[in-house]
């Protein structure tokens, strides 16, 4: 029997027969004589901030911990100890589904740690590739996943198989960054309405953080979200409009939008799609999105286990798998498209052909690579779809894509 371990620090997940047997964030509290991992550590992170570690799975190196102890001196030690705890749930060998940004050196370190921890590694597979093998998607798609400290962007090509082309991280817009922003917003509401600052003491800050964390990881159906803190015998409560919480995420999410290479349609993991406001903000930016199932990686590995399990022929990272569903045409019919280009105070219709490197077809407007032309301050390497708000840089000045409606 081969298990699947999805390596994501927001929820390190071990699957067997498609079911999650272990799921926990890669968060650890390290104190002499005590080691806490996962949700238990999250619930105490604000009370023990100096002893809390939340980047060890991403770093996975010999850099020392802020407060090392005898049993854990560096990040690699914490990865080993966490995987050792998880290894008790594994049966037989385990395929590791890893982010596309991991390089060969990191995979080698990970393999050594797994072996020391008692995990029998049966293969490595690109998690983004495995997650879309049976989902109807266009021939090119940008895959987005959410981690604790960053978002992971992977560009995939699909034409009978799924191929990984490149991956990169967008820092400072991960789950923790978003939750920190919400905690600050909610704390401000407490100060305004109750004259009490819940961030003044670690205990009330932890209460607020736990509620913001739980809200971010659950369904977001109500238009008002209630938060309550207890200090001694006194309880205080505020209601925050969900729209304000979602809007608070805009500054962080904008980092992701600015980093996306073009307007290819997106495939969002369940972690990313479930973040409050993220989907709406991406849609407003002109992206078409397909949400993936929570067990998409496990399903993709299970259906292709003979390809992702490479232990017998030599461990290697699998970056391509068969695509068992048909590709679909990218049809941005529901996405508002630009109608004019604004230069200075003058708007000119795109149909006038004012820029020779713009090509219009049924799918929208494409910016063709041309000398001296940039899109959102980046050189145009391949054809890119023009979306609302895009800024085209030319030797003659800048043009902003806008939409005029009657």
C-alpha positions in Angstrom: 0.0 0.0 0.0 1.3 3.4 -1.0 0.3 6.6 0.9 0.4 10.1 -0.4 1.9 12.9 1.7 1.1 16.4 0.5 3.9 18.8 1.6 2.1 22.1 2.4 2.9 23.9 5.6 -0.7 25.2 6.0 -2.0 21.6 6.1 0.6 18.8 6.0 -1.7 16.0 4.9 -1.2 12.2 4.7 -3.7 10.3 2.5 -4.4 6.6 2.3 -6.9 5.3 -0.2 -7.9 8.9 -0.9 -8.8 9.7 2.7 -6.9 12.1 4.9 -5.4 10.1 7.8 -3.3 13.0 9.2 -3.7 16.8 8.6 -2.0 19.5 10.6 -0.2 22.8 9.9 3.5 22.8 10.1 3.7 24.9 13.2 5.8 23.9 16.3 6.3 25.3 19.8 9.7 24.3 21.0 10.5 24.4 24.7 12.9 22.4 26.8 11.2 19.2 27.7 8.1 19.9 25.5 7.4 19.9 21.8 4.0 20.7 20.3 3.0 20.4 16.6 0.1 21.3 14.5 -3.2 22.8 15.7 -2.2 22.5 19.3 0.8 24.7 18.6 -1.4 27.2 16.6 -3.7 27.6 19.7 -0.7 28.7 21.8 1.4 30.6 19.2 0.4 34.1 20.5 1.0 33.1 24.1 4.4 31.7 23.4 5.6 33.8 20.3 9.3 33.3 21.0 9.1 29.6 21.1 6.8 29.3 18.0 8.3 28.2 14.7 6.3 28.4 11.5 8.8 28.3 8.6 10.8 25.1 9.2 9.1 23.1 6.4 9.7 25.9 3.9 13.3 26.4 4.9 14.3 22.8 5.7 18.0 23.7 6.4 20.5 23.9 9.2 19.8 27.5 10.1 19.5 27.7 13.9 16.1 28.2 15.5 15.5 31.5 17.3 15.5 29.6 20.6 17.1 26.2 20.0 16.8 23.4 22.5 18.7 20.2 23.0 16.3 18.1 20.9 15.8 20.7 18.1 18.6 23.1 17.2 17.6 24.0 13.6 14.8 23.9 11.0 15.9 20.5 9.7 15.5 19.1 13.2 11.9 20.3 13.4 11.1 18.8 10.0 12.5 15.5 11.2 10.5 15.6 14.4 7.3 16.5 12.7 7.7 13.9 10.1 8.6 11.4 12.7 5.3 12.1 14.5 3.5 11.7 11.2 5.4 8.5 10.2 3.4 6.6 12.8 0.3 7.0 10.6 2.0 5.8 7.4 1.8 2.2 6.2 4.2 0.9 3.6 5.9 3.4 1.3 4.8 7.0 0.8 4.8 9.2 -2.3 5.6 12.9 -1.6 3.6 15.5 -3.5 5.8 18.6 -3.3 5.7 22.3 -4.5 7.1 22.9 -8.0 9.6 25.4 -6.6 11.6 22.8 -4.7 14.9 22.1 -6.3 17.1 19.0 -6.4 19.1 19.9 -3.4 16.0 20.5 -1.3 14.6 17.2 -2.4 17.8 15.4 -1.4 17.6 17.0 2.0 13.9 16.0 2.3 14.7 12.4 1.3 17.4 12.1 4.0 15.1 13.6 6.6 12.3 11.2 5.7 14.5 8.2 5.8 15.8 9.2 9.3 12.2 9.8 10.4 11.1 6.3 9.3 9.2 7.3 6.2 9.8 5.0 3.2 9.8 7.3 0.2 8.3 5.7 -2.9 8.5 8.8 -5.2 8.2 12.5 -5.6 5.5 14.2 -7.7 4.8 17.8 -8.5 1.7 18.6 -6.4 0.3 21.1 -9.0 0.5 18.5 -11.8 -1.1 15.8 -9.8 -4.0 18.0 -8.7 -5.3 18.7 -12.2 -5.0 15.4 -14.0 -8.7 14.7 -14.2 -10.1 18.2 -14.2 -11.4 19.8 -17.5 -9.1 22.8 -18.1 -7.8 25.0 -20.9 -4.5 24.1 -22.6 -2.6 26.6 -20.4 -3.5 27.2 -16.8 -1.9 28.9 -13.8 -2.2 26.9 -10.6 -2.3 28.7 -7.3 -1.8 27.2 -3.9 -1.8 28.8 -0.4 0.9 28.3 2.2 1.6 29.8 5.6 3.9 32.5 4.4 3.4 32.7 0.7 1.3 31.7 -2.3 2.7 29.3 -4.9 2.2 30.0 -8.6 2.8 27.2 -11.1 2.4 27.4 -14.8 1.0 24.2 -16.5 0.6 23.2 -20.1 -2.1 20.6 -20.9 -2.4 18.7 -24.2 -3.1 15.0 -23.4 -0.8 15.3 -20.5 -0.1 17.9 -17.8 3.3 19.4 -17.9 4.9 21.7 -15.3 6.7 24.6 -16.9 7.7 26.8 -14.0 6.9 27.7 -10.4 7.6 30.7 -8.1 6.6 32.0 -4.7 4.8 35.2 -4.0 5.9 36.2 -0.5 4.0 38.1 2.2 0.5 37.0 1.0 0.3 33.7 2.7 -2.3 32.5 5.2 -0.5 34.0 8.2 -0.2 37.4 6.5 -3.9 37.5 5.7 -4.9 36.4 9.3 -2.6 39.0 10.8 -4.3 41.7 8.8 -7.7 40.5 9.9 -6.7 40.4 13.6 -5.5 44.0 13.4 -8.8 45.1 11.7 -10.9 43.3 14.3 -8.7 44.7 17.2 -9.3 48.2 15.9 -13.1 47.5 15.9 -12.8 46.4 19.6 -11.0 49.6 20.5 -13.5 51.8 18.7 -16.6 50.1 20.1 -15.5 48.8 23.5 -12.5 50.9 24.3 -10.6 47.6 24.9 -7.5 46.5 23.0 -7.5 42.7 22.7 -3.8 42.8 21.5 -2.8 44.3 24.9 -2.4 40.9 26.5 -1.2 37.6 25.0 -4.3 35.7 26.4 -6.9 37.9 24.7 -4.8 38.2 21.5 -4.7 34.4 21.3 -8.5 34.3 21.7 -8.9 36.7 18.8 -6.3 35.0 16.6 -8.0 31.6 17.2 -11.4 33.0 16.1 -9.9 34.7 13.0 -8.0 31.5 12.1 -11.2 29.4 12.5 -13.2 31.8 10.4 -10.6 31.8 7.6 -10.6 28.0 7.5 -14.4 27.6 7.5 -17.4 28.5 5.3 -18.1 32.2 5.1 -21.9 32.4 4.8 -22.9 35.2 7.1 -22.6 38.9 6.2 -21.6 39.8 9.7 -18.9 38.0 11.6 -18.9 38.0 15.4 -15.7 38.0 17.5 -15.7 37.8 21.3 -12.9 38.0 23.9 -13.0 37.2 27.6 -10.9 38.8 30.3 -11.6 37.7 33.8 -15.4 37.8 34.2 -15.9 40.4 31.5 -16.8 39.5 27.9 -16.7 41.9 24.9 -18.1 41.3 21.5 -18.0 43.1 18.1 -19.6 42.4 14.7 -17.4 43.0 11.6 -18.9 43.0 8.1 -17.6 40.2 6.1 -17.0 42.6 3.2 -14.6 44.6 5.3 -12.6 41.5 6.2 -12.5 40.5 2.6 -11.4 44.0 1.5 -8.6 44.0 4.1 -7.1 41.1 2.1 -6.9 43.2 -1.1 -3.4 44.7 -0.3 -1.9 41.3 0.2 -3.8 39.7 -2.7 -2.6 42.5 -5.0 0.9 41.2 -4.6 -0.3 37.9 -6.1 -2.2 39.7 -8.9 0.8 41.8 -9.8 3.1 38.7 -9.9 0.9 36.6 -12.1 2.6 36.3 -15.5 -0.5 36.9 -17.7 -4.3 36.5 -17.8 -4.2 32.7 -18.3 -7.2 31.0 -16.5 -6.5 29.9 -13.0 -6.8 26.6 -11.1 -7.1 27.2 -7.3 -6.5 24.6 -4.7 -9.3 24.2 -2.1 -7.0 26.0 0.4 -6.7 29.0 -1.9 -10.3 29.0 -3.1 -11.5 28.9 0.5 -9.7 32.0 1.6 -12.3 34.8 2.2 -12.3 37.3 -0.7 -9.5 35.8 -2.7 -11.7 34.4 -5.5 -13.8 37.6 -5.8 -10.7 39.8 -6.0 -9.1 37.6 -8.7 -12.4 37.6 -10.6 -12.5 41.4 -10.4 -9.0 41.5 -11.8 -10.2 39.7 -14.9 -9.3 36.0 -14.2 -11.4 33.0 -15.0 -11.0 30.4 -12.2 -11.6 26.7 -11.6 -11.6 25.5 -8.0 -10.1 22.1 -7.3 -11.3 19.4 -4.9 -9.7 19.2 -1.5 -8.3 15.7 -2.3 -7.3 16.6 -5.8 -3.6 15.7 -5.2 -4.4 12.4 -3.6 -6.8 11.6 -6.5 -4.3 12.4 -9.1 -1.6 10.3 -7.4 -3.9 7.4 -6.9 -5.0 7.3 -10.6 -1.3 7.5 -11.7 0.4 5.6 -8.9 2.4 3.4 -11.4 3.9 6.6 -12.7 4.5 8.6 -9.5 5.9 5.7 -7.6 9.5 5.6 -8.9 11.4 3.9 -6.1 12.1 0.7 -8.1 13.6 2.6 -11.0 15.3 5.4 -9.1 13.7 8.2 -7.2 13.0 11.3 -9.3 10.6 14.2 -9.4 7.6 13.5 -11.7 6.7 16.8 -13.5 4.3 15.4 -16.1 1.3 13.1 -15.9 -1.5 12.0 -18.3 -4.5 14.3 -18.4 -7.6 12.1 -18.4 -10.1 14.8 -19.1 -10.7 16.8 -22.2 -9.3 20.3 -22.5 -11.8 23.1 -22.7 -11.7 26.4 -24.5 -11.0 29.5 -22.5 -14.1 31.6 -22.8 -13.9 34.8 -20.7 -17.5 35.7 -21.6 -18.4 36.6 -18.0 -15.2 38.6 -17.4 -15.4 42.4 -18.2 -13.0 43.2 -21.0 -11.4 46.6 -21.8 -13.1 48.8 -24.4 -10.7 51.8 -24.4 -7.1 52.8 -23.7 -6.6 55.8 -21.5 -3.6 58.1 -22.1 -3.5 61.2 -20.0 -7.1 62.4 -20.0 -8.1 61.0 -23.4 -9.8 57.6 -23.9 -9.5 56.0 -27.3 -11.5 52.9 -28.4 -9.5 49.7 -28.8 -11.2 49.0 -32.0 -9.4 51.9 -33.6 -6.2 49.9 -33.8 -4.2 52.6 -32.2 -1.4 50.3 -31.1 -0.1 47.9 -33.7 0.9 45.2 -31.2 -2.6 44.6 -30.0 -4.5 41.7 -31.6 -8.3 41.3 -31.1 -10.2 38.0 -31.4 -13.2 36.3 -29.9 -11.4 35.6 -26.7 -10.4 39.2 -26.1 -7.4 41.4 -26.7 -3.9 40.1 -26.8 -0.7 42.1 -26.3 1.9 40.8 -28.8 5.7 41.0 -27.9 7.2 44.1 -29.4 10.3 46.2 -28.9 10.0 48.6 -26.1 6.6 47.4 -25.0 5.8 46.4 -21.4 2.7 45.2 -19.6 2.4 46.3 -16.0 6.1 47.3 -16.1 7.2 43.8 -17.2 8.5 42.9 -20.7 6.0 41.0 -22.8 7.7 37.6 -23.4 4.7 35.8 -25.0 1.2 36.9 -26.0 -0.7 38.1 -22.9 -4.4 38.9 -22.6 -5.2 42.5 -21.8 -7.4 43.0 -18.7 -9.0 46.0 -17.0 -6.4 48.1 -15.2 -3.5 46.8 -17.2 -0.9 49.4 -18.0 0.9 49.2 -21.4 4.2 50.9 -21.6 5.4 52.1 -25.0 8.1 54.6 -26.2 5.2 57.0 -26.8 3.9 56.8 -23.2 1.7 54.7 -21.0 -1.8 53.5 -21.9 -4.3 52.1 -19.2 -6.9 49.6 -20.2 -10.4 50.8 -19.1 -14.0 50.0 -19.9 -16.7 52.5 -20.8 -20.3 51.4 -20.4 -23.4 53.1 -21.6 
